[in-house]
């Protein structure tokens, strides 16, 4: 698995972000039975940066907590058959890893939301990474049923890792 993390800001979290991202991604991949090694790019930015990316890529001129840009066009969530049938489009030719996509995370929103929800920044960070990875695996939450499925899966990932609201 390759996770490339880029930070546009100098601020740091009070935990190992590389390990946390790897743990969350691994738990999600196991849960969703992904048969491949994967690559994901993660960018950590601030309020100004996330607003810029949200405006630039989604035509929404406001801040958000996390953005997800899936690289695989799934027929159904976590249905990897499309990747198998179009390997040149979805696999890195140098590493043979499935390129899942990109995540842009807002540091400031992690800190504020952790306080608002009464849990640690680790819990909020892991929650947003799990949420985003599920988007990279083809899940969405536009309809109430989809939202229920996705939020249950997020919670299962965090429970697997022992990352509760108390942490």
Backbone as a printed PyTorch tensor [residue, N CA C, xyz], in Angstrom:
tensor([[[  0.8450,  -1.1720,   0.0000],
         [  0.0000,   0.0000,   0.0000],
         [  0.8890,   1.2330,   0.0000]],

        [[  0.5170,   2.1940,  -0.8390],
         [  1.2370,   3.4690,  -0.8820],
         [  0.2840,   4.5860,  -0.4950]],

        [[  0.6570,   5.2900,   0.5540],
         [ -0.1050,   6.4670,   0.9480],
         [  0.8600,   7.6340,   0.9280]],

        [[  0.5830,   8.5630,   0.0470],
         [  1.4280,   9.7470,  -0.0700],
         [  0.6980,  10.8900,   0.6230]],

        [[  1.3550,  11.4630,   1.6280],
         [  0.7620,  12.5610,   2.3960],
         [  1.5280,  13.8350,   2.0930]],

        [[  0.7870,  14.8580,   1.7480],
         [  1.3610,  16.1730,   1.5110],
         [  0.6630,  17.1460,   2.4470]],

        [[  1.4230,  18.0250,   3.0650],
         [  0.8480,  19.0140,   3.9610],
         [  1.1450,  20.4060,   3.4350]],

        [[  0.0850,  21.1870,   3.2750],
         [  0.2390,  22.5760,   2.8400],
         [  0.4110,  23.5180,   4.0290]],

        [[  0.3150,  22.9780,   5.2200],
         [  0.3390,  23.8070,   6.4250],
         [  1.4170,  23.3080,   7.3730]],

        [[  1.7730,  24.1500,   8.3320],
         [  2.8160,  23.8130,   9.3010],
         [  2.2500,  23.1450,  10.5480]],

        [[  0.9450,  23.1930,  10.7550],
         [  0.3290,  22.6480,  11.9600],
         [  0.4360,  21.1280,  11.9690]],

        [[  0.4960,  20.5610,  13.1780],
         [  0.6050,  19.1130,  13.3040],
         [ -0.4760,  18.5790,  14.2450]],

        [[ -0.7750,  17.3210,  14.1060],
         [ -1.7120,  16.6370,  14.9770],
         [ -0.9340,  15.9630,  16.1060]],

        [[ -1.5840,  15.7090,  17.2470],
         [ -0.8910,  15.0710,  18.3740],
         [ -0.8510,  13.5420,  18.2690]],

        [[ -0.7870,  13.0250,  17.0610],
         [ -0.7090,  11.5860,  16.8210],
         [ -0.0190,  11.3850,  15.4780]],

        [[  0.3540,  10.1650,  15.1970],
         [  1.0640,   9.8190,  13.9650],
         [  0.0430,   9.7170,  12.8180]],

        [[  0.0190,  10.7030,  11.9490],
         [ -0.9930,  10.7130,  10.8820],
         [ -0.7530,   9.5980,   9.8670]],

        [[  0.5030,   9.2930,   9.5720],
         [  0.8040,   8.2230,   8.6100],
         [  0.2450,   6.8980,   9.1150]],

        [[  0.5360,   6.5680,  10.3670],
         [  0.0560,   5.3090,  10.9500],
         [ -1.4670,   5.2970,  11.0160]],

        [[ -2.0680,   6.3960,  11.4070],
         [ -3.5260,   6.4620,  11.5240],
         [ -4.1770,   6.2580,  10.1680]],

        [[ -3.6680,   6.9280,   9.1540],
         [ -4.2360,   6.7610,   7.8030],
         [ -4.0610,   5.3180,   7.3400]],

        [[ -2.8690,   4.7680,   7.5180],
         [ -2.6310,   3.3750,   7.1080],
         [ -3.5660,   2.4120,   7.8290]],

        [[ -3.7390,   2.6000,   9.1270],
         [ -4.6220,   1.7230,   9.9040],
         [ -6.0650,   1.8100,   9.4100]],

        [[ -6.5460,   3.0200,   9.1840],
         [ -7.9300,   3.2110,   8.7300],
         [ -8.1090,   2.6350,   7.3260]],

        [[ -7.1780,   2.9180,   6.4400],
         [ -7.2700,   2.3980,   5.0710],
         [ -7.2500,   0.8700,   5.0910]],

        [[ -6.3260,   0.2840,   5.8440],
         [ -6.2610,  -1.1830,   5.9360],
         [ -7.5640,  -1.7730,   6.4520]],

        [[ -8.1180,  -1.1810,   7.5010],
         [ -9.3760,  -1.6850,   8.0660],
         [-10.5000,  -1.5920,   7.0370]],

        [[-10.5460,  -0.4950,   6.2960],
         [-11.5810,  -0.3290,   5.2710],
         [-11.4070,  -1.3470,   4.1430]],

        [[-10.1680,  -1.5560,   3.7140],
         [ -9.9110,  -2.5000,   2.6240],
         [-10.2490,  -3.9300,   3.0230]],

        [[ -9.9290,  -4.2900,   4.2440],
         [-10.2840,  -5.6250,   4.7350],
         [-11.7950,  -5.7660,   4.8230]],

        [[-12.4330,  -4.7670,   5.4040],
         [-13.8960,  -4.7940,   5.5410],
         [-14.5810,  -4.9310,   4.1870]],

        [[-14.0630,  -4.2340,   3.1830],
         [-14.6870,  -4.2280,   1.8570],
         [-14.0950,  -5.2880,   0.9270]],

        [[-13.2290,  -6.1250,   1.4740],
         [-12.6470,  -7.2560,   0.7510],
         [-11.9500,  -6.8440,  -0.5490]],

        [[-11.1670,  -5.7840,  -0.4410],
         [-10.3870,  -5.3460,  -1.6000],
         [ -9.2270,  -6.3160,  -1.8140]],

        [[ -9.1400,  -6.9020,  -2.9910],
         [ -8.1030,  -7.9110,  -3.2310],
         [ -6.7570,  -7.3330,  -3.6950]],

        [[ -6.6040,  -6.0120,  -3.6730],
         [ -5.4140,  -5.3880,  -4.2550],
         [ -4.6580,  -4.5400,  -3.2530]],

        [[ -3.3740,  -4.3650,  -3.5340],
         [ -2.6320,  -3.2920,  -2.9050],
         [ -3.1350,  -2.0020,  -3.5460]],

        [[ -3.1710,  -0.9410,  -2.7750],
         [ -3.7380,   0.3090,  -3.2850],
         [ -2.7950,   1.4750,  -3.0610]],

        [[ -3.0740,   2.5470,  -3.7830],
         [ -2.3930,   3.8160,  -3.5360],
         [ -3.4470,   4.8990,  -3.3430]],

        [[ -3.1610,   5.7900,  -2.4060],
         [ -4.0360,   6.9180,  -2.0870],
         [ -3.1460,   8.1250,  -1.8400]],

        [[ -3.5870,   9.2690,  -2.3070],
         [ -2.9130,  10.5300,  -2.0200],
         [ -3.7580,  11.3030,  -1.0160]],

        [[ -3.0990,  11.8520,   0.0190],
         [ -3.7870,  12.6400,   1.0390],
         [ -3.1070,  14.0000,   1.1300]],

        [[ -3.9070,  15.0370,   1.0420],
         [ -3.4230,  16.4070,   1.2050],
         [ -4.0820,  16.9880,   2.4450]],

        [[ -3.2740,  17.5630,   3.3320],
         [ -3.8060,  18.2220,   4.5210],
         [ -3.6120,  19.7160,   4.3290]],

        [[ -4.7240,  20.4340,   4.4620],
         [ -4.7170,  21.8700,   4.2060],
         [ -5.4660,  22.5990,   5.3240]],

        [[ -5.6630,  23.8920,   5.1330],
         [ -6.3730,  24.7030,   6.1230],
         [ -7.7210,  25.1550,   5.5550]],

        [[ -8.4050,  26.0420,   6.2710],
         [ -9.7280,  26.5020,   5.8260],
         [ -9.6880,  27.1670,   4.4590]],

        [[ -8.7100,  28.0030,   4.2560],
         [ -8.5690,  28.6890,   2.9670],
         [ -8.3150,  27.6940,   1.8360]],

        [[ -7.4530,  26.7270,   2.1020],
         [ -7.1310,  25.7200,   1.0940],
         [ -8.3160,  24.8500,   0.7390]],

        [[ -9.0390,  24.3560,   1.7350],
         [-10.1710,  23.4700,   1.4580],
         [-11.2690,  24.2210,   0.7130]],

        [[-11.4350,  25.5010,   1.0480],
         [-12.4350,  26.3050,   0.3290],
         [-12.0310,  26.4630,  -1.1340]],

        [[-10.7500,  26.7020,  -1.3670],
         [-10.2440,  26.8170,  -2.7340],
         [-10.5170,  25.5380,  -3.5180]],

        [[-10.1570,  24.3750,  -2.9470],
         [-10.3470,  23.1050,  -3.6600],
         [-11.8220,  22.7940,  -3.8600]],

        [[-12.6410,  23.1120,  -2.8940],
         [-14.0780,  22.8700,  -3.0130],
         [-14.6670,  23.7290,  -4.1400]],

        [[-14.2100,  24.9640,  -4.2160],
         [-14.6740,  25.8750,  -5.2740],
         [-14.1240,  25.4280,  -6.6330]],

        [[-12.8590,  25.0940,  -6.6780],
         [-12.1860,  24.7330,  -7.9230],
         [-12.7340,  23.4440,  -8.5370]],

        [[-12.9520,  22.4320,  -7.7020],
         [-13.3180,  21.1120,  -8.2180],
         [-14.8020,  20.7720,  -8.1180]],

        [[-15.5320,  21.4900,  -7.2440],
         [-16.9440,  21.1510,  -7.0610],
         [-17.8710,  22.3370,  -7.2770]],

        [[-17.3090,  23.4990,  -7.5950],
         [-18.0970,  24.7240,  -7.7710],
         [-18.9310,  25.0630,  -6.5390]],

        [[-18.3980,  24.7450,  -5.3600],
         [-19.0510,  25.0810,  -4.0970],
         [-18.0980,  25.9950,  -3.3290]],

        [[-18.5010,  27.2440,  -3.1580],
         [-17.6190,  28.2470,  -2.5660],
         [-17.8140,  28.3160,  -1.0470]],

        [[-17.3900,  27.2520,  -0.3730],
         [-17.4200,  27.2470,   1.0880],
         [-16.4390,  26.1860,   1.6000]],

        [[-16.1480,  26.3190,   2.8840],
         [-15.2570,  25.3640,   3.5360],
         [-16.0020,  24.0580,   3.7730]],

        [[-15.2470,  22.9980,   3.8980],
         [-15.7780,  21.6920,   4.2600],
         [-14.6970,  20.9630,   5.0470]],

        [[-15.0100,  19.7830,   5.5410],
         [-14.0240,  19.0700,   6.3450],
         [-13.1230,  18.1620,   5.5220]],

        [[-13.7020,  17.5080,   4.5130],
         [-12.9090,  16.5740,   3.7130],
         [-13.5020,  16.4930,   2.3120]],

        [[-12.6440,  16.3260,   1.3390],
         [-13.0530,  16.1150,  -0.0490],
         [-12.4570,  14.7930,  -0.5190]],

        [[-13.2310,  14.0870,  -1.3180],
         [-12.7930,  12.7870,  -1.8390],
         [-12.9080,  12.7930,  -3.3490]],

        [[-11.8850,  12.3110,  -4.0050],
         [-11.8660,  12.2500,  -5.4620],
         [-11.5270,  10.8240,  -5.9000]],

        [[-12.5610,   9.9750,  -6.0360],
         [-12.3200,   8.5780,  -6.4370],
         [-11.7290,   8.4910,  -7.8380]],

        [[-10.8270,   7.5520,  -8.0170],
         [-10.2080,   7.3340,  -9.3270],
         [-10.8240,   6.1530, -10.0650]],

        [[-11.6820,   5.4030,  -9.3670],
         [-12.3100,   4.2250,  -9.9640],
         [-13.7920,   4.5100, -10.1830]],

        [[-14.2840,   4.1530, -11.3610],
         [-15.7020,   4.3400, -11.7070],
         [-16.4660,   3.0440, -11.4160]],

        [[-16.8210,   2.8480, -10.1600],
         [-17.4750,   1.6050,  -9.7370],
         [-18.8750,   1.4820, -10.3200]],

        [[-19.2550,   0.2510, -10.6620],
         [-20.6450,  -0.0360, -11.0210],
         [-21.4920,  -0.1100,  -9.7580]],

        [[-20.8960,  -0.5930,  -8.6930],
         [-21.5170,  -0.6740,  -7.3700],
         [-20.3960,  -0.4870,  -6.3510]],

        [[-20.7140,   0.0110,  -5.1460],
         [-19.6580,   0.2130,  -4.1530],
         [-18.8250,  -1.0500,  -3.9190]],

        [[-17.5160,  -0.8380,  -3.9020],
         [-16.5360,  -1.9020,  -3.6380],
         [-16.6660,  -3.0890,  -4.5890]],

        [[-17.1780,  -2.8320,  -5.7700],
         [-17.2260,  -3.8520,  -6.8240],
         [-15.9980,  -3.6230,  -7.6980]],

        [[-14.9920,  -4.4380,  -7.4990],
         [-13.7000,  -4.2120,  -8.1470],
         [-13.6160,  -4.7950,  -9.5550]],

        [[-14.7110,  -5.3130, -10.0730],
         [-14.6890,  -5.9200, -11.4100],
         [-14.3640,  -4.8980, -12.4930]],

        [[-14.7700,  -3.6430, -12.3230],
         [-14.4490,  -2.6070, -13.3200],
         [-12.9310,  -2.4040, -13.3910]],

        [[-12.2750,  -2.4460, -12.2450],
         [-10.8230,  -2.2850, -12.2290],
         [-10.1510,  -3.4460, -12.9430]],

        [[-10.6790,  -4.6420, -12.7160],
         [-10.1120,  -5.8300, -13.3460],
         [-10.2570,  -5.7850, -14.8650]],

        [[-11.3850,  -5.2390, -15.3300],
         [-11.6290,  -5.2170, -16.7690],
         [-10.9140,  -4.0720, -17.4810]],

        [[-10.4490,  -3.0800, -16.7120],
         [ -9.7440,  -1.9320, -17.2990],
         [ -8.4700,  -1.6470, -16.5160]],

        [[ -7.6310,  -2.6300, -16.3970],
         [ -6.4620,  -2.5000, -15.5360],
         [ -5.5500,  -1.3420, -15.9390]],

        [[ -5.4430,  -1.0500, -17.2140],
         [ -4.5650,   0.0590, -17.6450],
         [ -5.0610,   1.3960, -17.1130]],

        [[ -6.3470,   1.5290, -16.9170],
         [ -6.9190,   2.7860, -16.4390],
         [ -6.8230,   2.9390, -14.9220]],

        [[ -6.7730,   1.8390, -14.1970],
         [ -6.9160,   1.9070, -12.7460],
         [ -5.7090,   1.4590, -11.9340]],

        [[ -4.7410,   0.8310, -12.5570],
         [ -3.5840,   0.3330, -11.8250],
         [ -2.3240,   1.0860, -12.2240]],

        [[ -1.5120,   1.4100, -11.2420],
         [ -0.2370,   2.0690, -11.4800],
         [  0.6810,   1.0720, -12.1910]],

        [[  1.1870,   1.4130, -13.3760],
         [  2.0040,   0.4620, -14.1320],
         [  3.3390,   0.1400, -13.4510]],

        [[  3.8120,   1.0230, -12.5800],
         [  5.0880,   0.7890, -11.9010],
         [  4.9520,  -0.0770, -10.6560]],

        [[  3.8240,   0.0460,  -9.9590],
         [  3.6730,  -0.6560,  -8.6830],
         [  2.5850,  -1.7380,  -8.6990]],

        [[  1.7690,  -1.7580,  -9.7420],
         [  0.6170,  -2.6570,  -9.8380],
         [ -0.4220,  -2.4060,  -8.7430]],

        [[ -0.3910,  -1.2290,  -8.1200],
         [ -1.3710,  -0.8890,  -7.0960],
         [ -2.6080,  -0.2690,  -7.7420]],

        [[ -3.7570,  -0.5840,  -7.1790],
         [ -5.0030,   0.0370,  -7.5930],
         [ -4.9960,   1.4740,  -7.0950]],

        [[ -5.1140,   2.4250,  -8.0050],
         [ -5.1020,   3.8450,  -7.6450],
         [ -6.5150,   4.2380,  -7.2220]],

        [[ -6.7310,   4.3390,  -5.9090],
         [ -8.0810,   4.6270,  -5.3980],
         [ -8.4830,   6.0820,  -5.5670]],

        [[ -7.5440,   7.0100,  -5.4090],
         [ -7.8920,   8.4090,  -5.5830],
         [ -7.2270,   9.3050,  -4.5640]],

        [[ -7.8360,  10.4800,  -4.3870],
         [ -7.2570,  11.5390,  -3.5690],
         [ -8.2100,  11.9820,  -2.4690]],

        [[ -7.6070,  12.3480,  -1.3360],
         [ -8.3380,  12.8850,  -0.1980],
         [ -7.7250,  14.2340,   0.1470]],

        [[ -8.5690,  15.2310,   0.3640],
         [ -8.1050,  16.5320,   0.8570],
         [ -8.8060,  16.7690,   2.1870]],

        [[ -8.0200,  16.9270,   3.2420],
         [ -8.5390,  17.0320,   4.6020],
         [ -8.1920,  18.3960,   5.1800]],

        [[ -9.1570,  18.9950,   5.8620],
         [ -8.9470,  20.3060,   6.4670],
         [ -8.5690,  20.1620,   7.9450]],

        [[ -7.3410,  20.5130,   8.2590],
         [ -6.8390,  20.4550,   9.6320],
         [ -7.7560,  21.2120,  10.5880]],

        [[ -8.0980,  22.4460,  10.2420],
         [ -8.8830,  23.2990,  11.1330],
         [-10.2400,  22.6950,  11.4540]],

        [[-10.8700,  22.0840,  10.4640],
         [-12.1840,  21.4690,  10.6940],
         [-12.0650,  20.2380,  11.5810]],

        [[-10.9740,  19.4940,  11.4610],
         [-10.7660,  18.3430,  12.3460],
         [-10.7470,  18.8200,  13.7980]],

        [[ -9.9860,  19.8570,  14.0720],
         [ -9.8380,  20.3670,  15.4430],
         [-11.1720,  20.9040,  15.9690]],

        [[-11.8460,  21.7210,  15.1830],
         [-13.1160,  22.3270,  15.6120],
         [-14.1990,  21.2640,  15.8010]],

        [[-14.3180,  20.3450,  14.8560],
         [-15.3580,  19.3220,  14.9370],
         [-15.1070,  18.3650,  16.0920]],

        [[-13.8630,  18.0600,  16.3850],
         [-13.5600,  17.2020,  17.5350],
         [-14.0840,  17.8520,  18.8140]],

        [[-13.8560,  19.1460,  18.9620],
         [-14.3580,  19.8660,  20.1460],
         [-15.8830,  19.8950,  20.1500]],

        [[-16.4830,  20.1830,  18.9970],
         [-17.9540,  20.2500,  18.9040],
         [-18.6040,  18.9250,  19.2760]],

        [[-18.0140,  17.8110,  18.8350],
         [-18.5880,  16.4920,  19.0850],
         [-18.1110,  15.8810,  20.3960]],

        [[-17.1790,  16.5400,  21.0700],
         [-16.7170,  16.0740,  22.3660],
         [-15.8380,  14.8430,  22.3230]],

        [[-15.0530,  14.7050,  21.2700],
         [-14.0970,  13.6020,  21.2210],
         [-12.7400,  14.1270,  20.7520]],

        [[-11.7940,  13.2350,  20.6650],
         [-10.4160,  13.6310,  20.3480],
         [-10.2430,  13.9770,  18.8710]],

        [[ -9.1600,  14.6870,  18.6100],
         [ -8.8210,  14.9860,  17.2150],
         [ -8.4540,  13.6940,  16.4720]],

        [[ -7.9080,  12.7060,  17.1820],
         [ -7.6240,  11.4060,  16.5640],
         [ -8.9210,  10.7750,  16.0630]],

        [[ -9.9520,  10.7830,  16.8800],
         [-11.2410,  10.1910,  16.5010],
         [-11.8230,  10.9130,  15.2870]],

        [[-11.7770,  12.2440,  15.2960],
         [-12.3390,  13.0070,  14.1780],
         [-11.5380,  12.7840,  12.9050]],

        [[-10.2260,  12.7920,  13.0180],
         [ -9.3480,  12.5490,  11.8810],
         [ -9.6340,  11.1710,  11.2880]],

        [[ -9.6610,  10.1440,  12.1400],
         [ -9.9010,   8.7750,  11.6710],
         [-11.2860,   8.6450,  11.0490]],

        [[-12.2760,   9.2970,  11.6410],
         [-13.6380,   9.2710,  11.0960],
         [-13.6540,   9.8550,   9.6820]],

        [[-13.0280,  10.9990,   9.5000],
         [-13.0270,  11.6510,   8.1840],
         [-12.2270,  10.8530,   7.1550]],

        [[-11.1480,  10.2230,   7.5730],
         [-10.4000,   9.3620,   6.6540],
         [-11.2540,   8.1540,   6.2700]],

        [[-11.9050,   7.5310,   7.2440],
         [-12.7800,   6.3870,   6.9440],
         [-13.8900,   6.8060,   5.9860]],

        [[-14.4940,   7.9460,   6.2480],
         [-15.5600,   8.4790,   5.3910],
         [-15.0490,   8.6470,   3.9590]],

        [[-13.8920,   9.2450,   3.8490],
         [-13.3260,   9.5300,   2.5370],
         [-12.9050,   8.2640,   1.8070]],

        [[-12.3080,   7.3140,   2.5170],
         [-11.8990,   6.0540,   1.8930],
         [-13.1270,   5.3170,   1.3560]],

        [[-14.2160,   5.3540,   2.1020],
         [-15.4420,   4.7200,   1.6090],
         [-15.9290,   5.4000,   0.3300]],

        [[-15.7920,   6.7140,   0.2460],
         [-16.0990,   7.3930,  -1.0240],
         [-15.1770,   6.8840,  -2.1310]],

        [[-13.8900,   6.7130,  -1.8160],
         [-12.9430,   6.2180,  -2.8200],
         [-13.2640,   4.7910,  -3.2420]],

        [[-14.0280,   4.0840,  -2.4140],
         [-14.4500,   2.7230,  -2.7290],
         [-15.8430,   2.6800,  -3.3530]],

        [[-16.3790,   3.8580,  -3.6810],
         [-17.6420,   3.9130,  -4.4140],
         [-18.8930,   4.1460,  -3.5940]],

        [[-18.7640,   4.3320,  -2.3000],
         [-19.9330,   4.5930,  -1.4590],
         [-20.3100,   6.0700,  -1.5180]],

        [[-21.5780,   6.3480,  -1.2810],
         [-22.0660,   7.7150,  -1.2350],
         [-23.1600,   7.8080,  -0.1920]],

        [[-23.6180,   9.0240,   0.0570],
         [-24.6510,   9.2280,   1.0720],
         [-25.6770,  10.2610,   0.6190]],

        [[-25.9980,  10.2070,  -0.6600],
         [-26.9710,  11.1530,  -1.2130],
         [-28.4080,  10.7740,  -0.8340]],

        [[-28.6740,   9.4910,  -0.7170],
         [-30.0080,   9.0000,  -0.3490],
         [-29.9530,   8.4720,   1.0850]],

        [[-31.0660,   8.5340,   1.8170],
         [-31.0640,   8.0820,   3.2150],
         [-30.5630,   6.6470,   3.4020]],

        [[-30.9330,   5.7480,   2.5140],
         [-30.4790,   4.3580,   2.6350],
         [-28.9670,   4.2610,   2.4370]],

        [[-28.4400,   4.9820,   1.4390],
         [-26.9890,   4.9990,   1.2020],
         [-26.2620,   5.5790,   2.4150]],

        [[-26.8160,   6.6420,   2.9710],
         [-26.2090,   7.2900,   4.1300],
         [-26.1380,   6.3180,   5.3080]],

        [[-27.2020,   5.5880,   5.5420],
         [-27.2350,   4.6230,   6.6410],
         [-26.1500,   3.5510,   6.4590]],

        [[-26.0510,   3.0180,   5.2460],
         [-25.0430,   1.9970,   4.9500],
         [-23.6380,   2.5610,   5.1640]],

        [[-23.3910,   3.7350,   4.6100],
         [-22.0530,   4.3160,   4.6860],
         [-21.6680,   4.6450,   6.1290]],

        [[-22.5950,   5.2210,   6.8830],
         [-22.2690,   5.5900,   8.2580],
         [-22.0770,   4.3550,   9.1320]],

        [[-22.8190,   3.2860,   8.8820],
         [-22.5820,   2.0320,   9.6000],
         [-21.1870,   1.4910,   9.2950]],

        [[-20.7910,   1.5500,   8.0310],
         [-19.4710,   1.0570,   7.6340],
         [-18.3540,   1.8940,   8.2720]],

        [[-18.5350,   3.2060,   8.3230],
         [-17.5480,   4.0730,   8.9790],
         [-17.3790,   3.6740,  10.4380]],

        [[-18.4980,   3.4910,  11.1060],
         [-18.4550,   3.1410,  12.5190],
         [-17.7930,   1.7780,  12.7250]],

        [[-18.0580,   0.8290,  11.8410],
         [-17.4400,  -0.4960,  11.9460],
         [-15.9220,  -0.3940,  11.8220]],

        [[-15.4510,   0.4410,  10.8990],
         [-14.0080,   0.6270,  10.7170],
         [-13.3910,   1.1660,  12.0030]],

        [[-14.0010,   2.1940,  12.5740],
         [-13.4560,   2.8010,  13.7890],
         [-13.5220,   1.8410,  14.9720]],

        [[-14.5990,   1.0740,  15.0720],
         [-14.7260,   0.0840,  16.1420],
         [-13.6480,  -0.9890,  16.0110]],

        [[-13.3900,  -1.4330,  14.7890],
         [-12.3360,  -2.4270,  14.5450],
         [-11.0000,  -1.9420,  15.0830]],

        [[-10.7530,  -0.6460,  14.9450],
         [ -9.4750,  -0.0640,  15.3780],
         [ -9.5070,   0.3800,  16.8330]],

        [[-10.6540,   0.2660,  17.4810],
         [-10.7640,   0.7100,  18.8700],
         [-10.7430,   2.2200,  19.0180]],

        [[-11.1180,   2.9190,  17.9650],
         [-11.1450,   4.3850,  18.0160],
         [-12.5870,   4.7950,  18.3110]],

        [[-12.8500,   5.0220,  19.5780],
         [-14.2040,   5.3430,  20.0130],
         [-14.3290,   6.8510,  20.2420]],

        [[-15.5300,   7.2590,  20.5470],
         [-15.7630,   8.6790,  20.8290],
         [-14.9870,   9.1580,  22.0480]],

        [[-14.6030,   8.2240,  22.9100],
         [-13.8310,   8.6010,  24.1060],
         [-12.3670,   8.8620,  23.7720]],

        [[-11.9070,   8.3840,  22.6000],
         [-10.4920,   8.5490,  22.2490],
         [-10.2940,   9.7210,  21.3360]]])
